[in-house]
Amino acid sequence: MFKVEDFWMEHEDFRKLVQQQWKNNQGQNIWEQWSENYNNFKSQVSEWSNRNLTNAIEVITPLVSTTMNNELIKNVSMQEVEAAVFGLGASKAPGPDGLNGRQIQDNIVMAHEAFHFILNHYTEASGQMINTMKSGIVFSKGMDRLHQKTSAWQVGNGENINMWFDRWLCSNEKIWPLNNVQLDLKVKNLLKDGERKWDEEKIRHLVDLNTARYILATQINETGPDKVIWPYAIDGNYSVKSGYHCAIKDCLSQEEGTSRSREQDSKLWNSIWKAKVQPKVRNFIWKLCKNAIPVRDNLARRKMKVDNQCPICLKEIETTEHCFIFCEKAKAIWFGSLFQWANPNEANLSIVDWIEDRILFLSNATEDAERFCAYFFNLLWALWKSRNEFCFEGNKEDPINILARVEVLTNEFLACHNANSNRDSNSSVTDINSDVWSPPSVGVVKINVDAAMEIDKCRGALSVVVRDHKGEVLTGSVKRFPCVSVLQAEGLAVKEAVMMCSALDIKEAIIESDCKLVVDFCNDRYKSWQLETILEGTNELLRSNNGIKVNWISRKKNMVADFLAREAIKNTLCCTWVWCPPVRLRALLLKDKYPKLF
């Protein structure tokens, strides 16, 4: 632009135009003269400079050719990307993702044909749809091992599943092969000839009794083929989130030297999350047990340039244990508290072990354990808050004031919590008729189902009871079967009710279950690979017969089916219970039939 201005100012016509316009309107007010001359000059310059430059452009030689333009705007090829990626220096400075050249080259494979080949075979095997228009895929070195270790099979015809080396049992475990067995045995060899049912005689001949129970409890897809599933997702489809959590658990399980068991951690977390304190205090205690509190020693170990000396006593390094137990201020607070601990950590335990030890001590040594645990957690929170106020605001609070504030906070929260609990219990007392079974309309039958479990014996039981609009029992059924989960048992109970409707040619029926997951699955509101195996054919029958509905009810409205399932699991029901019910069952039936009398 400046070159053009210089060209104009050196041009002879431009000079004449300026002189001519600036000499006009002599004798007027100087400001009016200046303004009018300026406007006239601007319009004249615009007219003078608005000339056709086509001839000038034609003689200019273009520096960017058509070939160069086509190269610039064409799509990037996989070869160019590969050359750019693998042309990076091994020690090149990392980008925002933290990866240098060697890490990128070791973990990324960009091959267009191979990418589509892998995804097509994966979608064919798993049934999961994938966007094949993406330009790359990342392979982790451990994903193949993790996939083989954690993926499982959903049994269909059993032709593709190796009995010994594939993961297909409902317990998500592999079967250890015995001596002198056929190692290439397929699961289809455990099925009855021409049927999709387990052959118990073959199974008991090949495996021990406990494994046989798990095999018999494994559900078989009645229509579909064998299918690879991801057992750590509810719908059986792999997701990055579930794969990440599975990989983390796999890494943690391989770590050695840990002194804490999973059962210990579970008890500690339950004590923390059930404590009667504010949610922010519970979160703080959890972080404290994980040593995730930003005391100065933790900050220094994370390469932050801080003085790791305790800001309170200025004597020792501020570790988590020092900040909350051994510091002079912490010792004063523990001694002045209701506990009066002169030396609260004689065994020199880590912070997590010390907190667990104190919780156990308070739970066993005091009658009001709930209140003292809450008081203990609030003291830890107050210690941290007081430390931060001193570090960032310069406020040095007296330990006596901290103790008084903690006691008030504990008492107020417990009083409020107890008041809410009483209010909830009072509001739950409603009309008795809201918790009783209701009969169906005339011409419709109501079928109540329920299930019970004996987990240690891998055994379940279901009950089905059919009643009319008067509350009279028309028919029913109870069964015992191999089972490993309550969800599986509840699904089989609904399946039995639907099969009964089909066998008895019932057109109008309401099936009621107190398992909401099964009810939502039957109404296409929930997906589960476990229920899909059990209820796939059942859902097809429900879709073909609009007169049969599956509804959810509360346990209080399902007491008859609940009683029958619990008696069935104990094998104490006589075979004549439908027309000659036992006393307890008769009382429940009368209560459902005449609720106002009870």
N, C-alpha and C positions, 0 to 999 in steps of 0.2 A: 504493500500500500504506500509506503514512504517513497519507493522508487517512482510510482505513478505521480505522486504529488510533486516530486522534483521535476518530472517530465513536464507537467502542466506549468509549473512556475517558470521554467526556462523557455516555454513556448512563446513566440512573439505575439500571436493573437491573444493569448491569455493576458499578457501585459497590457495591450491596448484596451481590452475589455475592462480591466481593473481601473485604468486611468479614466476612461470615459464615464463609467458609472460613479466613480467617486467624486468627479467634478460637477455632477448634476446637483440641482437644488441648492445653489449657493445663496446665502443671505437668510436662510431659515434659522430657527433655533438649533443650536448645535446638536442637542440630543435627538430632536425630531429628524434633523438632517442625517445623523449617523444611522438611525434606525431605518429610515426609508432607503438610504443608499445600500445598507446591508441586505435588505430584503430583495431589492432589485438586482443586486449583484449575485445573490444566491440563485435566483431564477434564471439569470443570464448564463451563469456557469453551468447549470443543469442542462440548458438547451445546447450550449456549446459542446459539452462533453458527451451528449447523447448522440453519438455518431455510429455508423455501421462499421464494425471492426472485422467483418467477415474476411476481407482481403488480408488483414494482418494475421488472422488466425491460420489462414491457409498456408502461409509461408513459414509457420512455426513447425519445427520437426518434433513430433511426440516422443518423449523419453520412455513411456510405458506402452509396450506393444499389445496387440490383441492376444497374442499367445501368452504373454505374461499375465494379463488380466484373467484369462481362462485358468491359468495355474493357480492364481490367488483365490478364486472363488469356487474351485472344485472341491468335492467332499474329500475329507482326509481318509486315506487308505489305511488298512491294518498294517501294511508293511511300513508306512511312515511312522505310525505310532510305535510299532515294535522297534524300529531303528532308533527312535527318540528315547524310548524307555531303556533299551539295552545299551544305548550310547552314553548314559549317565556315568559319571565317575563314581567309583565305589565309595569314596569318602566325601562325596558332594554334600554340602550343607543341607540338612533336612528342611523340608517345607513346614507348613502349618500342621500337618499330620504327624510330624516327628520322624518320618521315614527318610533315610538317606538312599543313595543309589543302590547299594548292595541289598538293602532290605526290600526295596521295590522289586529288584530283579529276582530275588529269591522267592517272593510270595505272589507275583502277578503273572499270569499266563494270558496273553491276548492272542488267541488263534480263532478266527471266525468260524471255520468249519468244525473244529473240535468243540467249540462252545455249543453250537447247535446240536451236534451229535450227542453230547453228554446230556443236555437238557431234554432232548426228545426221548432218550431212553429213561431218564428219571421220571418224566411225566407219565410215560407208559407204565412204569413199574409202580409208582406211588399214587397215581390219579390226581396229583396236585398240578394245577395249571400255573405256568410261569410265563412271564413276559420275555419272549425270545428276541425282542427288539433291542435289549440292552447290549452295550458294546463290550463288556468285559465281565470276567468272573474271577473271584479271589479264592484260591485254594490254600487252606491252612495245612501245614505239614501234619498236624495231628487229627484232622477231620476224618480221614479215612479210617483210622483206628477207632476213633470215637463212634463213627457211624456203625461200624461192624459190631462194636461192643454194646451199643444201646438200642439200635433199631430192632423191631420185632415183626413177627408174621401174624396176620389174622387168618385163621384156618378156614379154608373153603373145601376144595376137593382133596387137599393134602398132597398133590402131586409134586409141588415145587419145594417142599419143606423137608429138610433133613432132620430126622428125629433126634439125633444126638448133638449136632453142631449148630443148629439154628435156634434162635430164641422165639418160642411160640407158646410156651405154657402161660396160663393165666397168672402164675406167680412171677412172671417176667424173668425166669431163670432157665438155664440150660440143664439138660439131663446128662448125668455122668454115665458114660457107657460102661456096662459090665463086661466081664471077661467072656470071650468066645461069642461075641455078638456081631451081627452084620452091620458094619459101620455106615454103609450107604443106604440104610433103611429109611424109607419115606414115611411121613405121617399117614399117608393114605393106607399103609399096611396095618394101621391100628383101627381102621374103620370097618364096619360090617360090609360085606360084599353088596355092591349096588345101592348102599344107603349112606347117608351122612349121619351116622350114629356110631358112638364108640363101641368097640368090641371088648367088653370087660375081660373076657377070658384071655385074649391075646395080650392085653395090657398088663394084667397081673402076672403073666408068664414072663414078661420082659423086664419089668421094673419092680422096685420095692413097694410096699403098701402106701407109704406117704406120697411118693411120686405118682402112684396110680390115682390117688385122691385128686391131685392137682390136674392130672390129665382128664379125668372124668368131669372135673369142674370147668374145664376150658370149653367155651361155647364154639359151636361150628356154624359158619355161615351157610344157611340152607340152600342158597341159590348161586352166590357169586364164587369166583375163583379165589385162590390164595392171594393175599394182598399184603404188601409191605406197609407197615404203619410206624408212626413215631409215638411210642407209648407214653411219652411225657407231656403230650398235649391232649386236651379233652377230645378234640375232633379227630385226632390221629394224624394230623398234618404237621410237618416240620415248620417251625418258625425260628427266626434268628434269636428271639428272646428265650425260647425254651432251650434251644441249642446252647446258648451262652450259659444259662444256669446249669445245664447238664455238664458242660465242660468244666465249669468251676467246681462242681461237686466231685467230678472225676479227679481233678487236680488235688483237691483237699484230701480225698481219700488216699492218695498216694504219698502224702506228706508223712514223714516219720518224726518221732521225737516229741510229739505232743503229749502233754501230761493230763489233759482234760478229755473226758469222754463226752459223746454226744448227749448221753442221758443227763450228765451233770449240767451241761449248757441248757438243756431243755428245762430243767427244774429252775435254774437261775432266771431264764427269760420269763417263765411263767410267774415267778415271784415279782419281777419288775413290772410286767405289763398288767398284772392284776392289783398292783398297789393303789391305794386310795390317795393319790396325789394328782396334781394337775398334769395334763398330757406333756407339757414342756419339761416337767421334772422327770417323767418316765423316759422321755427321749434323751435327756441329759445323762441319766444313770446308765442307759444302754450305751451311749457313746463313751462314757467313763469306763465301763467294763471292756470296751473294745480299744481302750487307750487312744481314743480319737479326740481327746481334748487338747487344744493348742497351748499346753504349757510350754515353757521356753525350751526345755530339753527336746521335746517333740519337734518344735520349729527348727531347732539347730540341726537335728538329724535329717530334716528335709531340706538342708542346704540353704536355710535362711540365715542372713547375717544378723544374729541377735545375741545379746549377752544371756547365756543360759543360767546365770545366777538367780536365785530366788529373789524377787523384788520386795518381799516382806521382811525376811530375816537377814538377807544379804550374806548368808553363811555357806549355803550348799547349793548344788545344782538343783534347779526346779524340775524334778521328775514328777510324774503323776502321784506316786506314793508320797513324795515329800510334800507336795502342795496340799494334799487332803489328809495326811496322817502325821507326818513327822515334823512339819513346820511348827514353830513356837505358837503361832496363832491358832493353828489347827489343834494342837495339844490342849491349849487353853479352852477351846470350845468343847472338845470331847470331855474334858474333865468337869467343865461347868454345866454340861447337859444333864438330862435326866438319867443318863447311863452312868455318869461319873467314871469314865474310863481314864485311868491315870496313864496306862501304857496300852493303847488299843491294839497294837500290832506286835506283840512280843515275839511271834514266830517269824517276823519279817517276810510276810507273804506279799505276793504281787497284788495289785489293786483289785483285780477281778476275784482272786481267791479270797482276799480279805473281805470284800463285800459279800461274797457267798457265805463265808464263815460267820459274819455278823448277822446276816438274815437268818441263818440256821440257829444261832444263839438266841436271837430275839423270839423266834417262833417257838422254841422249846422252853425258854426260861421265863416267859411272861404270860400272863393270862390274856392281856389285851394286845396280842401280837400284831393285829392289823394296825392299831394306832401307833405302836412303837416303830414298826417298819416304815410307816408314812413319815413319822418324826425323823427317823434316820435318813431317809432320802431327802427330805426337805433341808436337813442340816448340811448335807453334801452340796445341794444346790445353793444354799446361802453362803457357804464357804467360797464357792466359785464366783458368785456374784459380788461378794465383798472384795475378793482379790482383784476383780476387774475394775471395780469402782476406784480402788486405790491406784492401780496402774494407769488408768486412762483419765481419771478425774481428780486424783489426789485426795480423795476422801478416805480417811482412816477411821473405820467404824469400830466402836467398842464391842468386844465379844459378848458383853451382857445384853446389849441392844440386839445383837444378832440372835441370841438364844430366845429372847422375849418375842421377837418377830416370828421366828420359826414356830414357836408353840402356838401363837395366835393363828398363824396360817394353817397349821395342821388341824387345830380344833374347828376352825371355820369351814374348811373343806369337808371334813368328816360330817359335821352337822348338816351342811348343805346336801351332801351325798345321801345321808340317811333320810333327810326330808323328802328328797326326790324318790327314793326307793319306796317310802311309805305311800307317797302320792300315786306311784305307778301301781302298787298293790291294791290300793283302794279303787283306782279307775278300772282295774281288771275285773272287778266284781260286777258283772252285768246280769242281764236277764238269763235265767237258766235255759230258756228255749233256744238261745243262740249257740249253745254247745251240745245240742242233741241232734241225732240223725233225723232227717226229714224224708218222708215217703215220696215216691214218684207219683206222677199223675196217672190217671186210669189208662190202661193199655200199654204202659211202659214199665219195664222192670228195672230195678236198681241193683247193681252188682258191686259189692264192696270187696276189696282185695287188700291183703297185707302180707308181709313176710317177716321171718325171724332168722337169726343166724347163730351158729356155734362156730366161731372163727377157729378155735384150736382144733376142731375136728373136720374143718373144711366142709361143713354141712349146713344146708339151709332148708327152710320149710316155707310153704306158701298156703294161703287160705283164700277161698272164693266162696261167697255166700250170696245167693240170689233171692231177692224179696220183691213182693208186688206192692200195689198202692195201699194195701191194708197192713203192711208190715209182716205178712206171713212169709215164712221161709218156703221157697219153691224147690230149691235144690242147692247143692254146694259141693265143694271139693277141697281136700287138703292133700299136700304132697310133700315128701322129703326128697332132697336131691343134693349132689355134690355142688359146693358153692364156695367162693372165696371172698365175696364182697356183698355188702348190703344192697348196693345199686344193682348188682346182677340178680339178686333174689327178688327185689321189687320189680324189676323188668320182667322176670319170668312169671310173676304173679299176674301182671297185666296181660301178658301173652296168654296165660291159661284162661283168663276171663274172655278174651276175644275168641279164642278157639272154642270155648264153650258156647258162645253166641252162634258161631258158625255151625257147630254140630247140632244144636237144638233149634236151628233156623229162627233165632230171635232177631227181629227186624228193628225193634225200638228198645234201646237200653241205654242206661247211664252207668258207666264204670267209674267208680270212685276209689282213689288211692291217696294215701297221705304222703307219698314221695313226689315232691314237686318236680324234680329233675325228670323223672319218668313221664309225668303228665305233660311237661313242656316238650319233651322229645316226641311224644305221640301227636302233639298239636303243632309240630314243626317250628317250635320256638327255641329249641336247644339241640346241639349236635354233640354226639358222643360215639366214639368208635366202639366202645364196649356195648352200648345199647343198640347200636346199628347191627351188630352181630346177632343180638337176641330178637330185636323187634322189626327187622327189615320186612319180613313177610307179613307181620302183624299190621304195620302201617299201611301196606297195600290193601289189606282187607278193610281197614278203617276208611280209607279214601274211597273205596268202592261202595261202602254202605254208609250213607250220611245219617242214618238213623241211630248209629252207635256213637256215643260221645264219651270222652275220657276227661273227667274233671278231678280237681284237687279238693280235698277236705282236710280238716284238722284231725289230729289223733283222737281228740275227745269225741268226735262224731263217727269214728271208725273203731269203736271199742269191741264190737262183735268180731270183726275180721282180725283185729289185733289179738284177742283172746284165743281164737282158733289157731292162729299161726304159732303162738307161744306154746300152746298145748301140743300142736303137731310136731314141733321140734323136739319136745320131750317124749313124743310117741305115747301119750296118755289118752288120746281120744279114741272112743269106740267107733266102730264102723257105722253105727246107727245114729250118729249124732244129728243127722238132718231131721229125721222124724221122731227121735227120742233124745232131745238135747239134755246134757247134764245140767245140774241145778244152777251153776254159775252162768252158763250160757243162756239158760232160760231167763234168768234175772236180767241179763243184758238185753235180750230181745224184748222183754216186757217194758224195760226202761225206754227203749227206742220207740216202742209202739204206743206207750201211754206216758209221755214225759211229765205230765202234770201230776201224776200220782207219786213221783219220786222226788 
